[in-house]
Structures are given as C-alpha cells and as structure tokens.
Amino acid sequence: MSKDREIQVGYIARVEGQGSLEIRVSSGNIEELRLDIFEPPKFFEAFLIGRHCNEVHELTSRICGICPVPHQITALRAIENALGIDVSEQTRDLRKLMNYGSHIQSHILNLYFLAAPDYLGYESIFTMAKEHLAIVKRALKLKKLGNDLVELVGARAIHPTSAVVSGFTKIPDREDMESMRERLVDAKQDAYDTVEFFSSLKIPEFVRRSEHVALSTSEEFAINEGLLVSTEGMRIEEDKYREYIKESQVDYSWAKHSQVVGRGSFLVGPLARVNLNFDRLSDDARKLAKEVGFEVPNFNPFMSHIARTLEVVNAIDDCIKIIERIPLREEDRSYEVRSGTGFAVTEAPRGILYHSYEVGDDGSVKKADIVTPTAQNARNIENDLRELVPAMADLTDEEATLRCEMLVRAYDPCISCSVHYVNLDRSRVR
Amino acid sequence: MTDKLKIAVFKMTGCAGCQMELLRLEEELPLVLEIAEIQYFVMAKRENLEGPYDVSFVEGSISTPRELKELKDLRERSKIVVAFGDCACHGCVPSILNWVPPDVSGKTVYENFEAIHSKKESYQKICPLDEFVFIDIHLRGCPPHKNMILEVLRSIALGAKPFLRRHPVCVECKLRENVCILTFEKRPCMGPVTAAGCEAICPTANRECEGCYGPMSDANASSLAQQFLKIGLTRSDITRKFRKYAGITQAFAGEAGEQ
C-alpha cells in the first residue's frame, strides 16, 4: 500500500462506552494506531478496600450494566473461594442459568443492535426497523428472553439482587421455571434463524492467527468455572491467572493492555470459546455450525458474530437441560467469615473475567484485583488493525473507517468495564 | 403526532446499565419510536445529530473536565434534561471513591498515574449532575425501572409532569404484601429511607433493600441508623450502608461520614 491515509473515529458508535480510534498511515507504513479509551476510570479496586466481603458482588455489578451478571458471579466465586465455601449443585445451576441469560441478551444486543446495521447498510437498528421489522422483532423477542431469564433467577434483569454469597435469597417457583422452559423451547426457531441470518451476511475475509483463551471443562460448555486453556497450549488453574497474563499501562488509554507472558496479545470471547470447546456445544449448535460451513479453529475475528449465534443456540439448549434437572429447593446459606484469598475466572459474554480478593478476619476486603475481557482484548484489537489497515488499500477512506469500526464491534468491547481494573495492594496504601 | 419528540441519550461516568434498561423496553420500543425520534445515542447509533433536543437523558455522574464541558453544552441544546439513574442523581456506587484520598486512588492504582493523567484528566471524584446544571427530572434507581422510563416519556409527550414517587420503598413493599424484614426479622433494610419506584424488588426476593434509588423525600436517616444499632450493627456497618448508593447526598451525609 503506497497511499497515505488517516482514519479517525472520535467516539466509536455502537459499542458500549467511550473510546476512539486513531490510525495514521504514511507511505504505506502505520505511523500511529491507537484504540484510545477515554471513558473515565472509576477506581473500583481502590474503593472496594474496607468494604465487607458480602457486598463485593453487589458493588462490582456496577462496573458494567451489560454484563453485571458475570461480574456478580465472578466476585461471588472469588469471595467463596477466599472463605472456603462450597456451594450446592443447585446454586451452581442457578448461576449458570443467570449467566446464560446474560449471554443471550448481550449477544443479541451485539448481533442485531450493534453489528447488523453495518452489514445491511443502516446507521442503527432504529432505521433498520423501518424496512426489516420482522428481523428487529425477532431480536427484541430473544433479547427479552435473556433478560427475563436473568430476572427470573436473579430478581432483576440489570444488577440482579437475589444472588448472594453461598446461594440465592429466593429460589424461583417451579411454575415460573416451567413457563420459562416452554419459552426457551419456542425460542429455538428464532435462534436457528439468527444463525442462518448472520451466516448469510458478507463477513469480511480476514484471518490473523492470535492466541485464543477461554475457560474449558471436560464435561460441559464452560461459562462459570473451569481451566484456562488456549490455542497455544495454555492449561492453567484460575488462581494462576496472574502468573501467565501480564498487564502494562499505555499512556494514551485508561485501559491497561494484557499479554500472555512470553507470547503476546490474545483474544477472548465467543470465538475463543467456540474454537476451544466446539465438541462441548449442544448437538443442535454443532449441527448448525456444519450447515452454515463454520469450521474450527477459526481465526477471523469478524467470525465472532457467527460464534455468538452458535452460543445463543447452545445457551438455550443448556438452559432447558438445567431447568429439567434442577430441584428448586430451599437451602441453608449459612457460612462463617474467615480470612483468606480467593480467585475466580468466569466467561462474560465478551470473554474471560478475572476477580481476586484478599479478605481479613473481620470480613473486610484487604485487596482487590479485576481484569475484564475488553482490557484483555484491547491489544489484540490493535494488532488486528495493524494487519487489517494495509489490506484495505482498495477501499475508500470512508469504507476503510467503517471496516475498522466493524472489527472493533466484532469484539463487542465493553469499555466501561475496561477502565476499572487496577491492582491495589493494601500495603502500599498509607 | 406530526412532530416527534427529539430524544438524546448521553453517557458520563456510569456503567451503561441505565441505557440498557432503556433498551429493555423490548415490547414497547416500536411504540416509543412512533412518538419519539432518537437523535443522539452513541451506544446504539452511528449518525448522531447535534440537536437541539426536546429531551436529553444523561446517564452517569461527572468525574472529568471533558464531561463537565459536555454536560454544560448539552444543557444549552436541550429543553428538558433528565438525570438518568442513580449515578446522575446521587453518584451511586462509584461515589464511594470520594472517601478515598486522590493520591491513594490514582498513584497506587496505575503504576505511572501521572503519565496518563497528564494526557487525560480525571477529578478522581464523583459529582451528581445537579451540582453543575439545572436538572428538570430526576429519574432515580440503579437502574431506574423501565416503567419509570416509560412514565417520563409518556408525560413529556403529553406535556405533563411525570409522577415519580418519593415515598419510601415500604409503601410498595406493603402493596406486595411482604412481611417487614426490618421489624420482624431484625435485618438492616434501607427501605424506610429509600425512594420507591422499584416495586420493592429486594424485600420481595427476601433480601434487604440496599437503597439503590437514593433518599426518599424527608428521609430520616439518623432514626434508621438508631434502629440498625439496636439490631446489632456496628457504627462502621452503618456507615457502609449509607455510603453506598447516595452517600454524597445531604440526606445521608450525617450517616455516611465526612468526605
């Protein structure tokens, strides 16, 4: 590419939060390339110090309004690990339902509200609705299903309230659960149509092999717990996260950048999960993948959208299975507070989320550490752009700008999340 | 209706949860779009108009000079400004930061805080919107229940004042026929000092109200704090309770402690 080019997006639209993109190419060389997060930092780990361990999940929920559920579950699991609490199978299943509900609503938001307008030539879903009302109605129906599932289990769709340390304050009624099961069964067709619709779009062909990292277990599709595995052979327990993933500060962004020690940037999210756990997807999800020609491993980040659609099918199938086996009985939630350190990793819709806490004898938080999926993806997005930009020589500036935005949206970044994580050591305070 | 309401949605220091609650009007969205045109909403639109707007919903609090400038500017371009959610109204959870000294939150948080801060300023302090500009409507809650969002939209479309409750959560709790968990179970419920609107979600789910809608009108915080002492909470437990969703408000300042 011999052309000079400047791509500037002052405030990236159709992603959560406040970020900008600045790329300058001169005589074919990329002189500057920045995904700039100007979303204000909120210093969560600083003000968590001194709070009680039983309210950490409630507070960290407020890091993100799109993925409050994984923030709650990760915080709860980390605190429970610190206190030595083993939760029941039922609690684990209820949390899975909650997180799957969260994945469904978040994926549908990304697919139809944030991404689809690019592919169909609209500026937003609101203008798209005028000519594609049936598609938009399908999106709204599926999104509502995800939100209602979270609300049924967690008492509120955004910032749920009934999930607490060691269980749930209220167990859903059997009758409500049964009607949710029926709605999930009904939604299968909409989920199939979603896979087919997105597979019919012209997804840019762009392959860049980067390390993909996800949770994994041998028994099931992992979302709330498991080992951390990668396409480059990583296989570690969640408490070893910080030994393998290092962060560094970049001066132009409130988000730090993550890299695998000794290797480099990596990708987390639906594409990594599907690549690493394909054989644990539900039968129907795998069948659909075959029908639409999706093969793993897939290293085209734009294909994250197809991975998202397959995950919606899988989420529905898994939820139906869970509802059929869950006993829904009242349980003893009592536990004793003690000092300890706990770690947890879960899968947020946009990738792995890490929390760790040190708790004192009195139950107060002494140290907090949070790494969000978007912070982990930030460097990888930039590295993708470094290869994507030179490959777009035949596109106009306007088309190239849109293509860069589409790549960012394929990662479904959650910028509010990305600026909160900081590593605060109590010993350095005062 | 010939002239649709011109709506804008802005985000300051917040979590996007209020915008998500707005997008949770899944069944109502097609109807809302019949009476309203969304002109500015960066999270959902690529082509965003400069205004002037009939109504601006502003999510989040103010924590950077950039946000303060944007807030003053959008006020000029908006007939009605809605403080959208608890961050915008009372600072919400991020306002706990106001009790952390800036040198602690900044310098120990980023290994080289100055390097970023010289390029990107932050007050390292959370301020609600009405500290800086006139706010027409306070839409409380973390997040505000979608029925309240509809109430605001409906009222503005009709030229009426929205009916937003400032009575305590207790009223809604009674309407749902819950047994009082403060009186009968001696659990520290913030319902008696918290503005209603959520339909008593937490007590209905057998959980104490944590106060996420901020103070009701004429909240008697010190009286509730006395009750909390009687049922066994320590002074620091009480401070934490009040220093959570609205600690920086005048109504809760006595219990939340000096900043």
Chai-1 contact restraints between the chains, C-beta under 6 A:
chainA,res_idxA,chainB,res_idxB,connection_type,confidence,min_distance_angstrom,max_distance_angstrom,comment,restraint_id
A,Y11,B,V42,contact,1.0,0.0,6.0,A-B,restraint_1
A,A13,B,V42,contact,1.0,0.0,6.0,A-B,restraint_2
A,A13,B,R46,contact,1.0,0.0,6.0,A-B,restraint_3
A,E16,B,A16,contact,1.0,0.0,6.0,A-B,restraint_4
A,E16,B,M43,contact,1.0,0.0,6.0,A-B,restraint_5
A,P40,B,T13,contact,1.0,0.0,6.0,A-B,restraint_6
A,P40,B,S63,contact,1.0,0.0,6.0,A-B,restraint_7
A,P40,B,T64,contact,1.0,0.0,6.0,A-B,restraint_8
A,P40,B,S122,contact,1.0,0.0,6.0,A-B,restraint_9
A,K42,B,P94,contact,1.0,0.0,6.0,A-B,restraint_10
A,F43,B,L97,contact,1.0,0.0,6.0,A-B,restraint_11
A,F43,B,S105,contact,1.0,0.0,6.0,A-B,restraint_12
A,F43,B,V109,contact,1.0,0.0,6.0,A-B,restraint_13
A,A46,B,V100,contact,1.0,0.0,6.0,A-B,restraint_14
A,A46,B,S105,contact,1.0,0.0,6.0,A-B,restraint_15
A,A46,B,V109,contact,1.0,0.0,6.0,A-B,restraint_16
A,F47,B,I96,contact,1.0,0.0,6.0,A-B,restraint_17
A,F47,B,L97,contact,1.0,0.0,6.0,A-B,restraint_18
A,F47,B,V100,contact,1.0,0.0,6.0,A-B,restraint_19
A,L59,B,V93,contact,1.0,0.0,6.0,A-B,restraint_20
A,R62,B,C15,contact,1.0,0.0,6.0,A-B,restraint_21
A,R62,B,V93,contact,1.0,0.0,6.0,A-B,restraint_22
A,C64,B,C15,contact,1.0,0.0,6.0,A-B,restraint_23
A,G65,B,C15,contact,1.0,0.0,6.0,A-B,restraint_24
A,G65,B,A16,contact,1.0,0.0,6.0,A-B,restraint_25
A,G65,B,G17,contact,1.0,0.0,6.0,A-B,restraint_26
A,G65,B,M20,contact,1.0,0.0,6.0,A-B,restraint_27
A,I66,B,A16,contact,1.0,0.0,6.0,A-B,restraint_28
A,I66,B,M20,contact,1.0,0.0,6.0,A-B,restraint_29
A,E123,B,K45,contact,1.0,0.0,6.0,A-B,restraint_30
A,E123,B,R46,contact,1.0,0.0,6.0,A-B,restraint_31
A,E123,B,E47,contact,1.0,0.0,6.0,A-B,restraint_32
A,S124,B,A44,contact,1.0,0.0,6.0,A-B,restraint_33
A,S124,B,K45,contact,1.0,0.0,6.0,A-B,restraint_34
A,F126,B,I38,contact,1.0,0.0,6.0,A-B,restraint_35
A,L140,B,E26,contact,1.0,0.0,6.0,A-B,restraint_36
A,K143,B,E26,contact,1.0,0.0,6.0,A-B,restraint_37
A,K144,B,E26,contact,1.0,0.0,6.0,A-B,restraint_38
A,N147,B,R24,contact,1.0,0.0,6.0,A-B,restraint_39
A,A155,B,I201,contact,1.0,0.0,6.0,A-B,restraint_40
A,A155,B,A205,contact,1.0,0.0,6.0,A-B,restraint_41
A,R156,B,I201,contact,1.0,0.0,6.0,A-B,restraint_42
A,I158,B,G17,contact,1.0,0.0,6.0,A-B,restraint_43
A,I158,B,M20,contact,1.0,0.0,6.0,A-B,restraint_44
A,I158,B,E21,contact,1.0,0.0,6.0,A-B,restraint_45
A,I158,B,P143,contact,1.0,0.0,6.0,A-B,restraint_46
A,T161,B,I201,contact,1.0,0.0,6.0,A-B,restraint_47
A,T161,B,C202,contact,1.0,0.0,6.0,A-B,restraint_48
A,T161,B,A205,contact,1.0,0.0,6.0,A-B,restraint_49
A,T161,B,R207,contact,1.0,0.0,6.0,A-B,restraint_50
A,S162,B,A205,contact,1.0,0.0,6.0,A-B,restraint_51
A,T169,B,A205,contact,1.0,0.0,6.0,A-B,restraint_52
A,T169,B,N206,contact,1.0,0.0,6.0,A-B,restraint_53
A,T169,B,R207,contact,1.0,0.0,6.0,A-B,restraint_54
A,K170,B,A205,contact,1.0,0.0,6.0,A-B,restraint_55
A,K170,B,N206,contact,1.0,0.0,6.0,A-B,restraint_56
A,Q249,B,Y110,contact,1.0,0.0,6.0,A-B,restraint_57
A,Q249,B,E111,contact,1.0,0.0,6.0,A-B,restraint_58
A,D251,B,A115,contact,1.0,0.0,6.0,A-B,restraint_59
A,D251,B,I116,contact,1.0,0.0,6.0,A-B,restraint_60
A,S416,B,C15,contact,1.0,0.0,6.0,A-B,restraint_61
A,S416,B,A16,contact,1.0,0.0,6.0,A-B,restraint_62
A,V422,B,V109,contact,1.0,0.0,6.0,A-B,restraint_63
A,L424,B,T108,contact,1.0,0.0,6.0,A-B,restraint_64
A,R428,B,T108,contact,1.0,0.0,6.0,A-B,restraint_65
A,V429,B,V104,contact,1.0,0.0,6.0,A-B,restraint_66
